[in-house]
Amino acid sequence: MNQDIKNFRDHKIIFCDSEDSLKQSFKQGLRKDSLIRTSSPALLINKKLKTKAIKPKINKKLHLDFHYSVLSFVEEVYKKFINNKKFKNYAILIARQALLLQPKILQIASLVEDDFEKPRSIIVSRSGNKEIDKRTNGVWKNFLEGNQKNQVIETKITPTDERSSMGPETPSFWNRAQFLGWEKILYRSFLKLWRHIPSSFSKKNILILNENELLKETVCHLMLKGFSAKIIQKPKEKRKKMILKEKDEIKKIIGALLKKRILSIAKPQALNPILKMFYKEIFKEIENYKSTINYWSLLIDQYKKRDSKLLFLTNYPKGGEIYSLAKICNQKNIPFFSFQHGLSREILAAHDNYQVNFENNITKQLFAFNKESERISIQNPFNSGKNNVKSVGLPKDFFLTRKVRTIFKQRPILFVSTALYAGYFQDRTFPQTDIEIAKREKKILEGILNQIPHPVDYKPYPAIRYTDPDPILKIIPKLKNLRIIGTHTDLRYLLHKYRIVITSRATSTIGWCIMSEKPMVFVETGDGYALRKKAKKSFKESLFYFEEKKKSFRKDILQFLSQPIEEIERQWHEKKSARMRLINKFFSTPQTGAGYRAANEIISSLNN
């Protein structure tokens, strides 16, 4: 409820993550001596403010236990529904929501009894952009809506776009042209052509839901073999409301399990608000599923009337609308293929928690990048079928990074930051706060990169989690050895300008770095983005690997980076054989021609 701030002089605790919003609220009369509960690094380092970092009121061991039990909990939820005849079709939908619930449980576990009973102020920032507001505003308004003594203060702000991937900068025409490739050109040309030719003239008709690079490559090769293709949109029908009886039955099936999980780390007062939030999301997805069944069925029947054999291709299959399509495709024997989204399940230890999100949980077949991804995806406990994954390699774009050239002199070192804050766009359960991420990044910048005899360009991670400027980016202009570049530019358009690349954490960023063939320094941070054991061994053999937890870490990496660039390049060349083995196992299996192979696999599957 919005009320006049002047009436709430007794509000001594504020939930806020925007400095701009906070200043506006102070001007309106909010107490300046209030304690500000926040996740924002910009606010937490501001010594003029009285702040406290938001984190669960549990010890690190209990937090880790919670993190390592995520997968088993999600599996347990899944089994309760997959083995239930009436609700079997909703099993994956509900299990995915159970996964999304886990970080929210940790968030609400940061609240104490007084938060649910005593006066609290919650500041909400409105930017005019719904997506930004969703990513940057906390969940406290929902968690504390039962507290009649709280107040919600809404402020209008202009968010920073310093980390936005949708920023104003674009690569040059020449840079973009080097990444076009003939497959992309033909793909777009063929799509336009098939708008004007009846699909009955084609061998088979491809319907595309969501694109990615591997999918586009594959479709291009299929179109060269006489397939037509069309991009379709998800239906925009209104959700079909669930009947109360169904809702009560679902609550009965899962209620006790949820309650036990929530109360394992959160206060009893947290139970009702978080359950309300969880059930709302579940029922929304189920309603999306039910309301789109008829749409997909009619669409498929319409295409079949044209005597055109049909298949669906998609990037990451997400949401009830896509699950309903998978259901109809299965009923009508329509092939449904998906393509790997992102490169991390192969190397990231924590990725096991996210197996319920794998593409092959709902599609006929998944085309993966490499053998390790194939193995992990097949073995995941939510897999919709046996051996429904085939590794075909990375899309062509990854290989083009090593072919692109610059007419200018290359810069010595590029530091590709993976310091991605969580904010309230939470998908993490490991014990790490955003202020800890910021402090670690600061140490690397000031204590290492600013101390070496080579200039370093710093590329921030392109994602907005807070509306205020990042304090880390404020530090860099003060350092003699560093400058910020490429804030709004895709990494692939920058790599060719440098001789050495430094990065950290097991993220998809590594794929672009390693496939560029630039000498790569990898810093193992040991946090929630730690490498898998298998990957760590290969990384040590094939890259320049440094472990942050090692006592001699700073000394070792400083000594290494202080060498002449030519010497680092020479040592890199010596690791080539080991690196080829690393790439073949964890990145691209086989190395080239992914789209061509995926197309042939689809044709073979259709013939069988």
N, C-alpha and C positions, 0 to 999 in steps of 0.2 A: 504493500500500500504506500502511495506517495503522500507525504504530508509536509507541512512547513518545517524547515530545519530548526527554526527558532523555538519550536515547541519541544525540541529534543536536546536540551542542554545537558541532560544527564547521560547522553550516549557517549560513553568513554571508549568504546571499541568500534572500529570501522573496518569493513571489508572492502578493499579497493586495490586495483592494479593499474591505475592510470594517474600519473602525476597531474596532468591537465585537469582531469575530473576532480581530483582532490583539491586543487587550487580554487576551482569554481565553487566547490562546496564550502571551503573555508570562508570565501568572500560572502557566501550566503548566511554564515553564522555558525557553521559546524565547529565544534571545539578543536582548537589547534593543538591541545595537549592530549588528544585522543591517541590511543594505541592503534596503529594501522596494521591489520593482519593482511599480508600480501604474499604473492609468489614472485612479484616483479623484481628482477635484479636492479632496475633503475631506481626503485623506491627503497630497496633494502640497503643500497650503498649510500643513500642520501643521509648524511649525518645530521642534517637539520630536522629530520623527521624521527618520530618515535615509532619504530617498526618492529614487527616480529614475523619471521618466515612461517608460512603455512606448511605444516607437515604432520603426518599421522602421530598421534600421541601413543606410540608404541616403540619398543626398543628395536634395534637393528636386526636382531635374530628373528623376532616375530615377524618383522617386515619381510625378511628374506624367506622365511617359511611360507608366508602368504604368497609371495612371488612364485616360488617353486611349486606351489600346489595349484596354480591357475589351471594348467592343462588337465589335471585329474578332476578338478571341479567341473570344468566345461564338458569333459567326457561324461561325467555322471549326469549332468543335465541332459545331454544328448541322448543317453541310453534310456532315460525315463520317457522320452517321447518317441524315439525310433522304434521302440518295442511296444508302443501303444498304437493299436490299429486305427483309432479315431483321429489321433493327432500326429501320426507318422510323418505326414507331409510338412509339418511345421518344425520338425526336429532341428534341422540346420539353422533355420531362422531364429529359433529360441536359443540355441547354443551360441550363435554369434552374439546375440544380445547379452547372454551370460558373460561372454568374454568382455564386451564393452562395459559391463557393470563393474568389473574388478577395479580399475583405477578410480571410479566414482566412490567405491567403498572406502578406498584409501583416503580420498578427499574428505568424505564425511567423518572419517575416523580422526580427523584433525580438530573436530569440534568437541567441546566439553559440555557438561550439563548446563552451565550458565548460559551458553550460546542459545540454547533452546528456550530459555525462560526469561533472561534479563535483556534490557535494551541494547540493541545492536543497530548500527547503520550500515546499509549495503549500498555502495555506489555503483551504478550501472552506467556504462559509457555507450552513447549512441553516435555512430559515425555516419549513418546514412547508407552504409553497406552491410546488408544482412549477413553475408559470409564472414566479414571481418568481425562483426559484433558477436557472432557465434563462436569464433575462435578466441576472442580476447576477453569476453565477459565470464565471470565465474558462475558457479552453480549455487551460490549461497542464497540467492533469492528463492530458489526452489527448496533447498534444504531447510531453510528457516521460515517457510511460509506459515507454519503453525504457531510461531512466536508472535503473539499479538502486540508485543512491545517493540518489535523491530520497525525500522523505516527503510524504505527504498528510495534513494535519491537518483534521479535520472539526469544525466548531463549530456550535452552535445559537444563533440570533439572532432578534431581533424587528425586522423591517425598518421603516423609516419609511414612512408612507403620505402624506407631505406633497405628493407630486406625482401620486399615484395617481388615475387617472380613475374609479376604483371606490371613491372615498372616501365618507365619511359624508354630505356635504352634497348636498342635492337642491334644485332650484329650487322656488319656491312653486307651489301648484296653479294660481294665476292665470297665472303665467309659462308653465307647461307647457300650459295650456288655449289660450293664444294661438297656440301652434304646432301644435295638433292638426290643424286644417283638416278639411273635410268628407271629403276623400279618405281620410285615415287612419282616421276613424271608420267609414266605409263598408267599408274594406278589412278591418278586424278583424271587423266585423259579418258581412260576407259569408263570411269564412273559417269562422266559427262555424256559419253557416247551412249551408254545403256539407258539413259533417261529418254532417248528418242527411238529406241529399237525395242520391239516387243520381246519380252523374256522368253517367249516360245521359240525364238531363234537360237537360244543358247542350249548347251548340253545340260547345264544345271544352273540354278539360280541361287546365288549367295546373298543372304541377308546379314548385314553387319550392324551390331548393336553399338559397340564402343571400339574405337581404334587404338592400336599401338603400333610401334614400328615393325615388329615381327609379323603382325597380322597383315599390315599393308603390303609387305614384301610377298607374303604367301598368296594373298588375293591377286596380286599382279601376275604371278606365275600361273595361277588358276585361270585367269582371264585370257592369258596367252594360249591356253588349251581349250578355249571356247566357252568358259563359264561367264555368266553375267553377274553383276553385283550391284547392290543398292544399300545405302545407309538408311536404317529405319530408326525411329524414335520410340522411347518407351511410352506406353499409353498414358494419357492424362485424365483417365476416368476418375470419378470420385470414389473414395474408399467405400467398400461394402461393410457396413457396420456389423461387428460380431454380436451375437445374441448373448445376453447376460449369463445364460446357462453355460455356454462354452467358456466364457471368461472365468467363471467360478470353478469349473473343472480344471482348467489350466493352473489356476492359483492353488488348488488342492494338491495337484500332482507335484508342484515344485516349491510350494510355500515353506515347508519345514526345512528343506535343503537350503533355501535362500536365507532364511532366518538364522540358521546355524552359521552360515558363512559370514553374514554381516556382523553378527554379534561376537564373532571370534576376535574382532579388533575394534569395533565401534560401540558407542554408547547405546543403550536401549532406546533413547529418544530418536536415534537416527533411523530406526527400523521403518517406521511408516513413510517418511518422506522419500527414502530411497526406493522402497518397494513400489510406491506410487509412480515414481519416475520410470522404473524398470518395466512395470506392467503396461504403462502407457506406450512405451517403445515397442514392446512385444506385440501388443494388439494392433498398433499401427502397421507393422510389417505384415502381420497375418491378414489384416484387412486389405492391404495392397496386393497380397497374394490372391486372395479370394476374388477381388473385384476385377482382376485382369485375366482370369482364366478364360472367360468367354471371348475377350478381345483377341488373344493369341490363337485360340481355336478357329475363330472366323477368318483371321488373317491367313493362317496356314491353308485353310480350305479354299480361300480365294486364289491363292497361288497355285494350288494343286489343280484347280479347274482349268488353268492355262496350260496344262500338260507340261509343266516345268518342274523337274525334280528340284527339291528344296534342301538347303542346309543353312544353319546359323553359325556365325563366327562372332566371338566377342573377346574383348580384353578382359578385364576383371569383372566377373559376374557378381553383382551386389544388389541386395534388396529383394523384397517380396515379389516385385514385378518380374524379375529375372527368374526367380525360382518357379513361378507359375509357368513361364515359358518352357523351362526345363521339363516340367511335369507334362505339359502338352506335347512337347517334342518326343518324350519317351513313350507316351500313349500312341502317338501317330507314327512312330518309327522314323522320326526326322533327326538326322545327325546334328549334333550340337558340339562345336569345338571351341576351346578357349586357349589363350596364349599367355604365357607367364607374365605377371605384372611385377616388375622390380627385381633387383638382384640382391638378395640378402639371406634367403632361407638356407643357402648353401654354406654361408660363412658365419652367420650370427647365431650364437648359442641361445639367446633368449627367444629366437624365432619359433622354437617348439611350442611356445604358448599360443601362437597364432595359427596353428594348423587347421583350425575350424574355418579359416578364411581361404584356404587353398582352392584354386580354380576347379580342380578335378573332383571336388566334393559334390558338384552338381552337373558337370558336363560330360559328354560322351568320351572326350579325349582332351588332354592337355598337352600342348607343345611347350616343352621346357628348354632352358638354355643349355643345360649341361647334365652330365651323368649323376652328379651329386644331387642336383635338384630333382631329377627323375626318381632317384632312390628315395629321397625324403618324402616327396609328394605321394609316391605309391604306398609307402609304409604309414602314412598318416592315418589315425584312427577314424577319420570321418570320410574317408575315400568312398566314392559312390560305386566303384567297380575295380576289379583286379587288373593290374598292368595297363591302366588307362593313361599312361604318361609316356611320352616319347621325347628324348632330347634331340634337338636339331641344331643348336648353336645360337649365338647371339646375332641380333639383327645387324645389317651392314653398317649402320651408323657408327657402331663401336669400332669397327675396323678402319673407317674413314678418318678417325682422329689421328692415326699414324701416317696418313698420306697427305693431309693438309699442310701447306707450307706458308711461310710468311716472307715478304720481301724485306722486312726490317730485321735488325739484329735482335736475336732472342734475349729475353731477360733471364737472369740466373735462376731464380727460385719462385715458385708459386705455392703458397700455403692455401689449401682448400679446406676451409673450416667445415666441420660437421657438428659444431656446437649448436644443435637444434634444441631450443627451449620447448618444454611441454606446454606451458601456459595452462589453459583449460581445454585445449584440444587434446585431451589426455588419451594416450594409448599405452602408457607405461605402468608397470607395477614394481620395478626395481627401486631400491631406496636411493634416490638421487634428486636433489632439488635444482631448480634453475639457477639459483644463486651459486650453488656448488659448481655447476657447469661454467658459469661466468668466471668464477675465481680460478678454475683450472685453465681456462683459455687465457686469462690475464697472465698467469705464471709462464705459459709457453711463449706468449708475445714478449713480455718484458725480460724474462729470465733466460730465454734461449734465442729466439729469432732476432731480437734486437742486439744480441751480443756477437753475432757471427760476422765475418768480413764480406758478406755478400748481401746486396739489397734483396728484400723479400716483398712480394706483392701478396696481399691478403684478400681472398675471396670469401665473403660471408655466405652462410647458408641462406638460400632464398625462400624464407617462409616467415610470415608474420604471426607472432604469438602475443605480443604486447603492442599497445598503441604508442608507447613512449619510445624515443630513440634508445638503442642498445648502448649501455655504458661501455661495452667493449669497443664499439666503433668510435666512441669518443676518445678512447685512449690512444688509438693508432696514430692520429696526426701529431701527437706529442712525441712519438718515438722516431729516432733519427733514421732507423733502418727499414721502416715499413711504410707502405701506402695501401689504401683500399682500392680495389679494382673490381670490375665485373659484378657489382652488386645485383644488377638486373639482367645479367647476361647468362645464358645457358653455358655450363662448363665446357661442353664439347667445342664451342667456338673460341675458347681461350687457350686450351692446352698446347697447341702448336707454337705459341708465342714464348714458351719457356723451355729451359734445359733440364730442370729438376722439379719434381712435384712432391709436396709433403701433405699428408693427410692423416686422419686418425679414425678410430671406431669402425666397426664392421657394418657399413652402410652400402647402399647401392652406388654411392659416389666412387667407391673403389674400382668398380667395373670400368668407368670412363678413364680413370687414372692409369690403371694397369694396361688396358688395351691400347693406350696411346704410345706405349713402348718408351715413355719417358722414364728415366731413373726415378724410382719412387721410394720415399721414406715413409714408413708406416709407424705411427705411435699407438701402441696398445694401451688404452686408458684403464682397462680393467673394470669399467663400470658396466652398466646394463647392456652396453654395445660391445661386449667382449667377443672374441673370436671363438668358434668351435675348436675343439682340441685338434681335430684332423687338419683344419685350415691353418691353425697356428703353426704347426710343424712345417707345413709347406711355405707359409709366409716367411718364416725364419730362414729357410733355405734359398728362397728365390728373390726376396726383396730386402731392403735395408730396414730391418725390424728393430724397434726400440720399445722396451716395456717401462711404462711410467712408474710402476711400483718398485722397480729395481733401485737400490740405493744409489748406484752410480749412474742413474738415468741421465741426469742433467750433464754430468761430466762427459759421458759417452757420446751423447748426441751433439754436444757443443764441439767436441773434438772432431767428430765425423764431418759436421757441416762446415767446419773451418778449413777443410781441405780445399785445394783448387778444384774447380768444377770439372776440369778435364780428368782428374784422378777419380772422382766419384763416377764419372761416365765409364772410365776404364773398368772399375770394379763391377759396375752394373753389367757390362758385357760378359764378364766372367760367369755371371749367374744365369745366362740365357737358357741353358738346357733345363735347369731346375724350374725356371720360370715358365717354360713351355709346358712342363708337366702340371704346374699349378693352374695355368690357364685352361688346359684341356680337361682337368678334373672339376674345377670349381667355377669356371666362367663360361667357356664355350666349347661344347662337344657336339660335332666336330667344329673346326675353326671358322669355316666360311660356307656360304651357300645355304643359310638357314631357311630362307623363304622357299627356295627351290625344293629342299628336302621335305619341308612341311607340306607343300602342295602335293608332292608325290605320295606322301603318307595319307593325305586326305583322299586322293583318288583311289589308292589301294584299299582304304577302309570302305569307301563307297562301293567298290566293285565286289568286296567280300560280303 
